[in-house]
């Protein structure tokens, strides 16, 4: 997975973190236990 994008009208509702949690859960089921996460510091909206 390269990025998570949530349309502007749905932001600030916890959707992004829920998408990430679901992705992490599915990866864990496949035996992947480590995920590196990064974000652009200039994108203030990407951090709750």
mmCIF file of the N, C-alpha and C atoms, coordinates in Angstrom:
data_MODEL
# 
_entry.id   MODEL 
# 
loop_
_atom_site.group_PDB 
_atom_site.id 
_atom_site.type_symbol 
_atom_site.label_atom_id 
_atom_site.label_alt_id 
_atom_site.label_comp_id 
_atom_site.label_asym_id 
_atom_site.label_entity_id 
_atom_site.label_seq_id 
_atom_site.pdbx_PDB_ins_code 
_atom_site.Cartn_x 
_atom_site.Cartn_y 
_atom_site.Cartn_z 
_atom_site.occupancy 
_atom_site.B_iso_or_equiv 
_atom_site.pdbx_formal_charge 
_atom_site.auth_seq_id 
_atom_site.auth_comp_id 
_atom_site.auth_asym_id 
_atom_site.auth_atom_id 
_atom_site.pdbx_PDB_model_num 
ATOM 1   N N  . UNK A 1 1  ? 0.862   -1.161  0.000  1.00 0.00 ? 1  UNK A N  1 
ATOM 2   C CA . UNK A 1 1  ? 0.000   0.000   0.000  1.00 0.00 ? 1  UNK A CA 1 
ATOM 3   C C  . UNK A 1 1  ? 0.905   1.219   0.000  1.00 0.00 ? 1  UNK A C  1 
ATOM 4   N N  . UNK A 1 2  ? 0.575   2.175   -0.821 1.00 0.00 ? 2  UNK A N  1 
ATOM 5   C CA . UNK A 1 2  ? 1.402   3.368   -0.923 1.00 0.00 ? 2  UNK A CA 1 
ATOM 6   C C  . UNK A 1 2  ? 0.812   4.537   -0.147 1.00 0.00 ? 2  UNK A C  1 
ATOM 7   N N  . UNK A 1 3  ? -0.485  4.717   -0.215 1.00 0.00 ? 3  UNK A N  1 
ATOM 8   C CA . UNK A 1 3  ? -1.098  5.830   0.504  1.00 0.00 ? 3  UNK A CA 1 
ATOM 9   C C  . UNK A 1 3  ? -2.564  5.546   0.808  1.00 0.00 ? 3  UNK A C  1 
ATOM 10  N N  . UNK A 1 4  ? -3.073  6.295   1.763  1.00 0.00 ? 4  UNK A N  1 
ATOM 11  C CA . UNK A 1 4  ? -4.500  6.263   2.094  1.00 0.00 ? 4  UNK A CA 1 
ATOM 12  C C  . UNK A 1 4  ? -5.042  7.650   1.795  1.00 0.00 ? 4  UNK A C  1 
ATOM 13  N N  . UNK A 1 5  ? -6.130  7.712   1.075  1.00 0.00 ? 5  UNK A N  1 
ATOM 14  C CA . UNK A 1 5  ? -6.740  8.995   0.736  1.00 0.00 ? 5  UNK A CA 1 
ATOM 15  C C  . UNK A 1 5  ? -8.206  8.963   1.145  1.00 0.00 ? 5  UNK A C  1 
ATOM 16  N N  . UNK A 1 6  ? -8.632  10.009  1.836  1.00 0.00 ? 6  UNK A N  1 
ATOM 17  C CA . UNK A 1 6  ? -10.033 10.156  2.225  1.00 0.00 ? 6  UNK A CA 1 
ATOM 18  C C  . UNK A 1 6  ? -10.534 11.458  1.603  1.00 0.00 ? 6  UNK A C  1 
ATOM 19  N N  . UNK A 1 7  ? -11.636 11.383  0.886  1.00 0.00 ? 7  UNK A N  1 
ATOM 20  C CA . UNK A 1 7  ? -12.227 12.560  0.259  1.00 0.00 ? 7  UNK A CA 1 
ATOM 21  C C  . UNK A 1 7  ? -12.496 13.642  1.308  1.00 0.00 ? 7  UNK A C  1 
ATOM 22  N N  . UNK A 1 8  ? -12.341 14.903  0.897  1.00 0.00 ? 8  UNK A N  1 
ATOM 23  C CA . UNK A 1 8  ? -12.482 16.029  1.834  1.00 0.00 ? 8  UNK A CA 1 
ATOM 24  C C  . UNK A 1 8  ? -13.779 16.000  2.637  1.00 0.00 ? 8  UNK A C  1 
ATOM 25  N N  . UNK A 1 9  ? -14.881 15.630  2.000  1.00 0.00 ? 9  UNK A N  1 
ATOM 26  C CA . UNK A 1 9  ? -16.158 15.679  2.716  1.00 0.00 ? 9  UNK A CA 1 
ATOM 27  C C  . UNK A 1 9  ? -16.280 14.612  3.801  1.00 0.00 ? 9  UNK A C  1 
ATOM 28  N N  . UNK A 1 10 ? -15.345 13.640  3.818  1.00 0.00 ? 10 UNK A N  1 
ATOM 29  C CA . UNK A 1 10 ? -15.392 12.578  4.824  1.00 0.00 ? 10 UNK A CA 1 
ATOM 30  C C  . UNK A 1 10 ? -14.238 12.645  5.825  1.00 0.00 ? 10 UNK A C  1 
ATOM 31  N N  . UNK A 1 11 ? -13.421 13.672  5.727  1.00 0.00 ? 11 UNK A N  1 
ATOM 32  C CA . UNK A 1 11 ? -12.261 13.784  6.621  1.00 0.00 ? 11 UNK A CA 1 
ATOM 33  C C  . UNK A 1 11 ? -12.677 14.192  8.030  1.00 0.00 ? 11 UNK A C  1 
ATOM 34  N N  . UNK A 1 12 ? -11.770 13.963  8.975  1.00 0.00 ? 12 UNK A N  1 
ATOM 35  C CA . UNK A 1 12 ? -11.959 14.316  10.388 1.00 0.00 ? 12 UNK A CA 1 
ATOM 36  C C  . UNK A 1 12 ? -13.041 13.470  11.046 1.00 0.00 ? 12 UNK A C  1 
ATOM 37  N N  . UNK A 1 13 ? -13.273 12.281  10.503 1.00 0.00 ? 13 UNK A N  1 
ATOM 38  C CA . UNK A 1 13 ? -14.275 11.369  11.059 1.00 0.00 ? 13 UNK A CA 1 
ATOM 39  C C  . UNK A 1 13 ? -13.653 10.039  11.484 1.00 0.00 ? 13 UNK A C  1 
ATOM 40  N N  . UNK A 1 14 ? -12.312 9.946   11.427 1.00 0.00 ? 14 UNK A N  1 
ATOM 41  C CA . UNK A 1 14 ? -11.639 8.718   11.832 1.00 0.00 ? 14 UNK A CA 1 
ATOM 42  C C  . UNK A 1 14 ? -11.584 7.647   10.755 1.00 0.00 ? 14 UNK A C  1 
ATOM 43  N N  . UNK A 1 15 ? -11.981 7.987   9.539  1.00 0.00 ? 15 UNK A N  1 
ATOM 44  C CA . UNK A 1 15 ? -12.025 7.001   8.462  1.00 0.00 ? 15 UNK A CA 1 
ATOM 45  C C  . UNK A 1 15 ? -10.624 6.542   8.070  1.00 0.00 ? 15 UNK A C  1 
ATOM 46  N N  . UNK A 1 16 ? -9.683  7.464   7.989  1.00 0.00 ? 16 UNK A N  1 
ATOM 47  C CA . UNK A 1 16 ? -8.316  7.106   7.607  1.00 0.00 ? 16 UNK A CA 1 
ATOM 48  C C  . UNK A 1 16 ? -7.691  6.108   8.564  1.00 0.00 ? 16 UNK A C  1 
ATOM 49  N N  . UNK A 1 17 ? -7.839  6.340   9.852  1.00 0.00 ? 17 UNK A N  1 
ATOM 50  C CA . UNK A 1 17 ? -7.260  5.424   10.844 1.00 0.00 ? 17 UNK A CA 1 
ATOM 51  C C  . UNK A 1 17 ? -7.959  4.070   10.796 1.00 0.00 ? 17 UNK A C  1 
ATOM 52  N N  . UNK A 1 18 ? -9.256  4.061   10.544 1.00 0.00 ? 18 UNK A N  1 
ATOM 53  C CA . UNK A 1 18 ? -9.973  2.788   10.427 1.00 0.00 ? 18 UNK A CA 1 
ATOM 54  C C  . UNK A 1 18 ? -9.499  2.011   9.200  1.00 0.00 ? 18 UNK A C  1 
ATOM 55  N N  . UNK A 1 19 ? -9.248  2.711   8.090  1.00 0.00 ? 19 UNK A N  1 
ATOM 56  C CA . UNK A 1 19 ? -8.705  2.046   6.902  1.00 0.00 ? 19 UNK A CA 1 
ATOM 57  C C  . UNK A 1 19 ? -7.336  1.455   7.207  1.00 0.00 ? 19 UNK A C  1 
ATOM 58  N N  . UNK A 1 20 ? -6.510  2.216   7.923  1.00 0.00 ? 20 UNK A N  1 
ATOM 59  C CA . UNK A 1 20 ? -5.180  1.722   8.275  1.00 0.00 ? 20 UNK A CA 1 
ATOM 60  C C  . UNK A 1 20 ? -5.268  0.516   9.201  1.00 0.00 ? 20 UNK A C  1 
ATOM 61  N N  . UNK A 1 21 ? -6.138  0.572   10.195 1.00 0.00 ? 21 UNK A N  1 
ATOM 62  C CA . UNK A 1 21 ? -6.296  -0.557  11.123 1.00 0.00 ? 21 UNK A CA 1 
ATOM 63  C C  . UNK A 1 21 ? -6.721  -1.822  10.382 1.00 0.00 ? 21 UNK A C  1 
ATOM 64  N N  . UNK A 1 22 ? -7.642  -1.681  9.447  1.00 0.00 ? 22 UNK A N  1 
ATOM 65  C CA . UNK A 1 22 ? -8.105  -2.838  8.672  1.00 0.00 ? 22 UNK A CA 1 
ATOM 66  C C  . UNK A 1 22 ? -6.977  -3.396  7.814  1.00 0.00 ? 22 UNK A C  1 
ATOM 67  N N  . UNK A 1 23 ? -6.210  -2.518  7.188  1.00 0.00 ? 23 UNK A N  1 
ATOM 68  C CA . UNK A 1 23 ? -5.071  -2.972  6.382  1.00 0.00 ? 23 UNK A CA 1 
ATOM 69  C C  . UNK A 1 23 ? -4.068  -3.711  7.260  1.00 0.00 ? 23 UNK A C  1 
ATOM 70  N N  . UNK A 1 24 ? -3.768  -3.175  8.441  1.00 0.00 ? 24 UNK A N  1 
ATOM 71  C CA . UNK A 1 24 ? -2.819  -3.814  9.356  1.00 0.00 ? 24 UNK A CA 1 
ATOM 72  C C  . UNK A 1 24 ? -3.326  -5.182  9.798  1.00 0.00 ? 24 UNK A C  1 
ATOM 73  N N  . UNK A 1 25 ? -4.621  -5.275  10.063 1.00 0.00 ? 25 UNK A N  1 
ATOM 74  C CA . UNK A 1 25 ? -5.215  -6.554  10.469 1.00 0.00 ? 25 UNK A CA 1 
ATOM 75  C C  . UNK A 1 25 ? -5.072  -7.596  9.361  1.00 0.00 ? 25 UNK A C  1 
ATOM 76  N N  . UNK A 1 26 ? -5.327  -7.191  8.131  1.00 0.00 ? 26 UNK A N  1 
ATOM 77  C CA . UNK A 1 26 ? -5.216  -8.122  7.002  1.00 0.00 ? 26 UNK A CA 1 
ATOM 78  C C  . UNK A 1 26 ? -3.768  -8.540  6.757  1.00 0.00 ? 26 UNK A C  1 
ATOM 79  N N  . UNK A 1 27 ? -2.843  -7.601  6.916  1.00 0.00 ? 27 UNK A N  1 
ATOM 80  C CA . UNK A 1 27 ? -1.427  -7.936  6.753  1.00 0.00 ? 27 UNK A CA 1 
ATOM 81  C C  . UNK A 1 27 ? -0.983  -8.919  7.820  1.00 0.00 ? 27 UNK A C  1 
ATOM 82  N N  . UNK A 1 28 ? -1.442  -8.712  9.048  1.00 0.00 ? 28 UNK A N  1 
ATOM 83  C CA . UNK A 1 28 ? -1.075  -9.613  10.140 1.00 0.00 ? 28 UNK A CA 1 
ATOM 84  C C  . UNK A 1 28 ? -1.574  -11.030 9.862  1.00 0.00 ? 28 UNK A C  1 
ATOM 85  N N  . UNK A 1 29 ? -2.791  -11.151 9.317  1.00 0.00 ? 29 UNK A N  1 
ATOM 86  C CA . UNK A 1 29 ? -3.330  -12.471 8.966  1.00 0.00 ? 29 UNK A CA 1 
ATOM 87  C C  . UNK A 1 29 ? -2.456  -13.176 7.932  1.00 0.00 ? 29 UNK A C  1 
ATOM 88  N N  . UNK A 1 30 ? -1.760  -12.391 7.112  1.00 0.00 ? 30 UNK A N  1 
ATOM 89  C CA . UNK A 1 30 ? -0.877  -12.960 6.093  1.00 0.00 ? 30 UNK A CA 1 
ATOM 90  C C  . UNK A 1 30 ? 0.537   -13.179 6.619  1.00 0.00 ? 30 UNK A C  1 
ATOM 91  N N  . UNK A 1 31 ? 0.735   -12.934 7.923  1.00 0.00 ? 31 UNK A N  1 
ATOM 92  C CA . UNK A 1 31 ? 2.034   -13.180 8.531  1.00 0.00 ? 31 UNK A CA 1 
ATOM 93  C C  . UNK A 1 31 ? 2.981   -11.994 8.529  1.00 0.00 ? 31 UNK A C  1 
ATOM 94  N N  . UNK A 1 32 ? 2.503   -10.846 8.087  1.00 0.00 ? 32 UNK A N  1 
ATOM 95  C CA . UNK A 1 32 ? 3.336   -9.640  8.069  1.00 0.00 ? 32 UNK A CA 1 
ATOM 96  C C  . UNK A 1 32 ? 3.133   -8.919  9.393  1.00 0.00 ? 32 UNK A C  1 
ATOM 97  N N  . UNK A 1 33 ? 4.201   -8.812  10.161 1.00 0.00 ? 33 UNK A N  1 
ATOM 98  C CA . UNK A 1 33 ? 4.082   -8.244  11.501 1.00 0.00 ? 33 UNK A CA 1 
ATOM 99  C C  . UNK A 1 33 ? 4.707   -6.867  11.650 1.00 0.00 ? 33 UNK A C  1 
ATOM 100 N N  . UNK A 1 34 ? 5.439   -6.410  10.644 1.00 0.00 ? 34 UNK A N  1 
ATOM 101 C CA . UNK A 1 34 ? 6.069   -5.096  10.730 1.00 0.00 ? 34 UNK A CA 1 
ATOM 102 C C  . UNK A 1 34 ? 5.652   -4.251  9.540  1.00 0.00 ? 34 UNK A C  1 
ATOM 103 N N  . UNK A 1 35 ? 5.240   -3.019  9.822  1.00 0.00 ? 35 UNK A N  1 
ATOM 104 C CA . UNK A 1 35 ? 4.846   -2.079  8.780  1.00 0.00 ? 35 UNK A CA 1 
ATOM 105 C C  . UNK A 1 35 ? 5.515   -0.749  9.092  1.00 0.00 ? 35 UNK A C  1 
ATOM 106 N N  . UNK A 1 36 ? 6.187   -0.174  8.115  1.00 0.00 ? 36 UNK A N  1 
ATOM 107 C CA . UNK A 1 36 ? 6.772   1.154   8.276  1.00 0.00 ? 36 UNK A CA 1 
ATOM 108 C C  . UNK A 1 36 ? 5.764   2.177   7.781  1.00 0.00 ? 36 UNK A C  1 
ATOM 109 N N  . UNK A 1 37 ? 5.551   3.215   8.573  1.00 0.00 ? 37 UNK A N  1 
ATOM 110 C CA . UNK A 1 37 ? 4.576   4.248   8.239  1.00 0.00 ? 37 UNK A CA 1 
ATOM 111 C C  . UNK A 1 37 ? 5.287   5.590   8.214  1.00 0.00 ? 37 UNK A C  1 
ATOM 112 N N  . UNK A 1 38 ? 4.958   6.384   7.230  1.00 0.00 ? 38 UNK A N  1 
ATOM 113 C CA . UNK A 1 38 ? 5.516   7.727   7.146  1.00 0.00 ? 38 UNK A CA 1 
ATOM 114 C C  . UNK A 1 38 ? 4.466   8.682   6.609  1.00 0.00 ? 38 UNK A C  1 
ATOM 115 N N  . UNK A 1 39 ? 4.710   9.952   6.781  1.00 0.00 ? 39 UNK A N  1 
ATOM 116 C CA . UNK A 1 39 ? 3.800   10.949  6.228  1.00 0.00 ? 39 UNK A CA 1 
ATOM 117 C C  . UNK A 1 39 ? 4.571   12.222  5.947  1.00 0.00 ? 39 UNK A C  1 
ATOM 118 N N  . UNK A 1 40 ? 4.029   13.039  5.096  1.00 0.00 ? 40 UNK A N  1 
ATOM 119 C CA . UNK A 1 40 ? 4.637   14.302  4.715  1.00 0.00 ? 40 UNK A CA 1 
ATOM 120 C C  . UNK A 1 40 ? 4.344   15.329  5.806  1.00 0.00 ? 40 UNK A C  1 
ATOM 121 N N  . UNK A 1 41 ? 5.375   15.841  6.437  1.00 0.00 ? 41 UNK A N  1 
ATOM 122 C CA . UNK A 1 41 ? 5.192   16.808  7.522  1.00 0.00 ? 41 UNK A CA 1 
ATOM 123 C C  . UNK A 1 41 ? 4.468   18.070  7.064  1.00 0.00 ? 41 UNK A C  1 
ATOM 124 N N  . UNK A 1 42 ? 4.536   18.358  5.779  1.00 0.00 ? 42 UNK A N  1 
ATOM 125 C CA . UNK A 1 42 ? 3.851   19.547  5.255  1.00 0.00 ? 42 UNK A CA 1 
ATOM 126 C C  . UNK A 1 42 ? 2.342   19.342  5.162  1.00 0.00 ? 42 UNK A C  1 
ATOM 127 N N  . UNK A 1 43 ? 1.892   18.091  5.213  1.00 0.00 ? 43 UNK A N  1 
ATOM 128 C CA . UNK A 1 43 ? 0.467   17.784  5.113  1.00 0.00 ? 43 UNK A CA 1 
ATOM 129 C C  . UNK A 1 43 ? -0.128  17.734  6.517  1.00 0.00 ? 43 UNK A C  1 
ATOM 130 N N  . UNK A 1 44 ? -0.475  18.883  7.041  1.00 0.00 ? 44 UNK A N  1 
ATOM 131 C CA . UNK A 1 44 ? -0.981  18.986  8.414  1.00 0.00 ? 44 UNK A CA 1 
ATOM 132 C C  . UNK A 1 44 ? -2.289  18.216  8.602  1.00 0.00 ? 44 UNK A C  1 
ATOM 133 N N  . UNK A 1 45 ? -3.092  18.088  7.552  1.00 0.00 ? 45 UNK A N  1 
ATOM 134 C CA . UNK A 1 45 ? -4.371  17.384  7.657  1.00 0.00 ? 45 UNK A CA 1 
ATOM 135 C C  . UNK A 1 45 ? -4.204  15.881  7.831  1.00 0.00 ? 45 UNK A C  1 
ATOM 136 N N  . UNK A 1 46 ? -3.017  15.357  7.518  1.00 0.00 ? 46 UNK A N  1 
ATOM 137 C CA . UNK A 1 46 ? -2.834  13.908  7.587  1.00 0.00 ? 46 UNK A CA 1 
ATOM 138 C C  . UNK A 1 46 ? -2.643  13.407  9.009  1.00 0.00 ? 46 UNK A C  1 
ATOM 139 N N  . UNK A 1 47 ? -2.486  14.310  9.952  1.00 0.00 ? 47 UNK A N  1 
ATOM 140 C CA . UNK A 1 47 ? -2.253  13.925  11.343 1.00 0.00 ? 47 UNK A CA 1 
ATOM 141 C C  . UNK A 1 47 ? -3.392  14.463  12.195 1.00 0.00 ? 47 UNK A C  1 
ATOM 142 N N  . UNK A 1 48 ? -4.062  13.556  12.909 1.00 0.00 ? 48 UNK A N  1 
ATOM 143 C CA . UNK A 1 48 ? -5.143  13.998  13.809 1.00 0.00 ? 48 UNK A CA 1 
ATOM 144 C C  . UNK A 1 48 ? -4.562  14.497  15.098 1.00 0.00 ? 48 UNK A C  1 
# 
